[in-house]
Amino acid sequence: MARKTMFAALFAAPLLVGATAEPSAEPVAEAADIAETIAAPLIQPFDIDASRRMAVPVMIGMEGPFPFLVDTGAERTVISRELADRLSLSEGQRLRLATISGPVTTPSYRVAALAMTNLTLAPFEAPALHGSNIGAAGLLGVDMLQGRRVLVDFRKDEMRISESRPKSRPIIRDDDAIVVTARNRVGRLILSNARIDGKRVDVIVDTGAQTSIGNMAMMRLVQARKQNRFAFEPAELTGVNGNTITAQRTVLRRVEIEGIDVNDLTVSFADSHAFRVLGLADRPAMLLGMDALHLFDRVELDYANRRIIFDLPDDFSRSAGQRLASGQFVRGRSS
């Protein structure tokens, strides 16, 4: 019998790619209502959970702090049902969310104030999910990040969030850093210049996922170009509602990001509803998870300038023909 693999990180941090209210007389706060309250950079230490995702302390009103995962793949900031009940928050409209396993309708709760040091959201309605499914008290989505930039520093184990404006100078200015211009779709920064065997692949940086996920178009590309290092094996991806979708897992020989080879990257391929909502079902695309991001020293996501910067390890050299692989870099190129 084929062995099935459960990806716990995807169970704990599902991609939320949309939040649509069911018919109701009460309006829902829009992303444009988010308060721009940062006056100075916020430097916030984060904890790495068992799936290597980032959790930061968050205050809700005068209560907390509570651990929220930073999820650049989630459109909306989410609260766990257990925490909403504990804080006796008022229930709002039922919202329809698009997740990796399909659409799900969930209650929401009115959050009067959510803050991380001096970063604050105006009152909003947060979709509510079971804490056992999201693996934390909540998720910080891209609604909190628009018009700002996020610096994830894996060397110092800290995250820095600051205001950003068009044409702002980047924080990472190393000569060997990879600077990538991205496009914004539904709040996500999408890279369009990654390649597999010369073929373009759309890439979304997803700090809420432990491992990387590709769509079926990307799987067909990998098969056609023989870029899977091992045979595909069955896997399961579990969404926020507990439903699973089947997937196929393998290790990619090489994916190129702006001239840098990332080798031996584990990817699960699935016909996920998330890619359809983002309009990426018919072209090769993938969610780049924390397993890949940890290969770099720092990663900067600038939403105001639609820019992502990958800071290479200090002793990495492009001219030496090195490549990033399995958490470290090695010399030479894969066959």
N, C-alpha and C positions, 0 to 999 in steps of 0.2 A: 504494500500500500504506500502511495506517495506520502511523504511527510509534509504536514502543513505547519507553517510558521506563523505565529501571532505576533504582530508588531505592536508592542505595548505602548510605544510613544504615540502612535497614531490613535490608539484607543484613548490615551490620556490627553492628547492635544489635537483634536480634529481641525481640519481647515474649515473656516467659516467664510464663505464667499458671498453671502448675501443675507440681508435681513429685511423681509417684507411683511408689513403688518396686515393681518386679516381685517376685514371691514370693521370700522369702529368710528364712533363720533369723536374720539379724542385723538389729537395729533401726536405724532411721535417726533421727538427732537431729531433734527437733521444734523449731518456732519458739519454743516456750515455754522451751527450753533455752538460749536466747541469753543470754549474760552481760550484765548491766547494770553496766558498769564505768566509765561516764563520771562523773567527779567535777566537771568544769568544762567550759565550752564549748570545743569544738574549732574552731579557725579554720584552715581548710586551703585554700591556693591551689589552683586547678585550671587545667588546660590545656584549651583548646578545640581539638578535632580538626577535620579538614576538613569534617565534617558538623555542626559547632557543638555537639557533645555534650561532656559534662564528664568529664575523666579526673583521678583523684587518685592519689597514690602510696600503695601498700599494702605492708605487711610480712607475709610468711608465715613464721612462726617467726622465725629470725634472718636470713632471706634477704630481699633486696629493697633499695630499694622497687621495686615493679612497678606500671605504670599500669593501674588499674581504672576502668571507666566507671561513673558513678552512674546507675542505671536504676530510676526509680520505677515503671516498668511491669513490672519483673521480680519475681516472687515470691521466687525463691531467688538467693543469691549464687553465681556461676558462676566456674569457673576454666578457662583454656584447657588443652587437652590437652598442648600443647607445654610449658607451664610446669609442669604436673603431672609430666611425664616428666623435665624438667630437674631438678626438686626430688626426684625418686624417691619420690613420694607413693604410699602404698598404695592399691590400687584397692578400691572399695567395691561397693555394689549397683548394678545397672543401674536407671536412673530413666526414667520416662516423662514427657516434658515436652509441654505444649501450647504451640505456637508460632503465629505468624500464618499459616503455611502448613499447619498440621495437627500432629497428635501425632508425636513422635519419641522413640525410645528411645536413651539415651546412657549411657555409663559414668559413674561418679562416683569421686571420690578423697577420702580422709580428710585433712582439713585440721586439724592439731592446734591452730593458733593463727593467726588473721588479724587484723591490727591496722592502724589508721590513727591515728597518734599514740596517744592514750589511749582510743580506741574499739576494743573487742576482742570477737570472737565466741568462744564456747566451742567445743571440738572439734565438728566437723560434717562431713557428707559433701556435697561440692560437685559438682553436675552438671558434666561436662566437655564443652566444645565447641571446635571448631577455632578458633584465634586469628584466622585469616583471615576467619572468619565474624563474629566478635564485634568485631573491630577493635581489640583490646586484650588485655592479659594476663588479664582477667576482668571480671566485672560485679558491682557491689554492688547487691543487690536489697533489697526492702522488709523482708526478715527482719532486716537490720541496723538498720532505722529505726523499728521498732515501739517506742512509748513515748518517742520522741524527736521532735525537730523539726529541719528542714533549712531553712537560709536560703541562698538562692542570690543573690548580689549581683553583678549584671552590670556595675555601675559599677566595682567594685574587683577584679573577677575573682577572687572568693574564695567559699568555701562554709563555712558555720558549722553544726556539728552539736552539739546540746546536749540535755540531759535536758528532758523536759516532763512536767508533771503535770496532772491535771484542773483546769481553771479557772486555769491559768497565764496570766499576761499575755503578749500577743504581743510579739515583737521589733519588728515594724513597727507603728508607732502613728500614722502620718501621717493627718491628717484626711481626705485624699482617697484613702486606700488602700481597695481593695475587699476586704472581709472576707466570705468565703463559708463557710458551714457545709457540710460534706461528710458522706457516709456511707461506712462502711468495708465493703468487700466483697473477701474473699480478700486482705486486706492493702492494697488500693488505696483511695485517697481519691477518691470519685466525687462530682462536682458535679451537682446535679439542677436548677439554676435557670438554666442557659444556655438561650437561645432563638434559634430561626431563624424569622423572620417570625411571632413570637408563639407558636410551638410549642416545647415543652420538649425539650431534648436533654441526655442524660447525657454528662458530660465527665470523662475521666481524664487527669490531668497526667502525661505520660510524658517524663521527661528523657532517656530512651534512644533516642528517635526524632528524626530530623532534621526530618521533616515530619509533618503531622497526617493521621490515617487515620479515615475514617468507615465505619460499617457500611451494609448495603444498605437498612435502614429509613431511615437518614438520607439516603441518596442519593435514595430515593423522595420524601422530604419536600422536598429541594432542588429536584427536578424539578417537583413539584406546585406549589410556591410560586415557581417561576422565580427561584431565588436563585443560580443559576450565572451568573457574569459571562461565561464563554466556553463553547463547546461542550465536552462531555466528550471526552477523548482516551484511547486505550488506554495502559495502564501495566502494569508487573509488579512485584510485591513478592516478595522472596526470603527464605525462612526459613533457620534455622540449619542445616538438613540439605541446603541447596542447592536444594531444590524451590521453584518459583515458583507464585504464584497470580495470576490476572489481576485487574486493577483498572481503574477509570475515574477520571481525574484532571480536576479543574476548579478554578476560583477562586471562592470564596464571595463573594457581595456583602457580606453582613454576618452576623456571629454576635454576639449580645448576651450579655455576662457581667455580671450584677448592674448593669445600666443603662449599661454602657460598650460601645460598638460596636467590634468588631474587624472591619475591612474587608479585602477582597482577600486572604483567607487561602487558600493552596493546600491542597487536601485530596484524598487518594486514597481511593476507595471500593472496598471488597472484601468478599466473603463470607468473612471471616476466622474461623478456628476460635477465635481469642482471644476474640471477642465471645460466642461460644456458651458457652465455659467460664465466663465471667463472668456469664452469664445476661442478656446485653444484645443478643441477636440480633434480638429482635422489636420493640424500641423504638429510636428514633433515638439513636445514641451515637457518640462519637468519642474518639480518643486525641489529646490536645493536645500537639504536639511542640515542639521547641526553636525552630522558626521563629516560633511564636506567643509563647512565653515571653520571647524576646528583645525583644519590644515593651515590656516592663516593666523598670523599674530593678531591682527585687528581687521575689523570690517566696519566700514562707514556707510550708512544709508542716508542719503540726503534727499528728502522728499520734495523740498522746495526747488532743487536744481535737477531733480530726476537723475541722480548720479549715485553710483555704488563704487566704493574703492576697496580693493583687497590688498592688505599689507602683507607682503611675503615675509617668511622667516628671515631673521637678520643674516644668517649664513647661507641663504639661498642665492644662487647665481644663475641668471638666464644664460649667460654666455658659456657657462660650463656644461650646458645641455642637461641640466637637472630637471626632474619632474616631481610633482607632489604625489605621494602615494601612501595610503593606509596610515595617515597621521604623521608621516615624515616624508622627506624628499630623498630620492635616490638618483644616481647618475644614469644617463643613457635614455633611450626611448623604447617604449614597448613595441613588440612586433605586431 
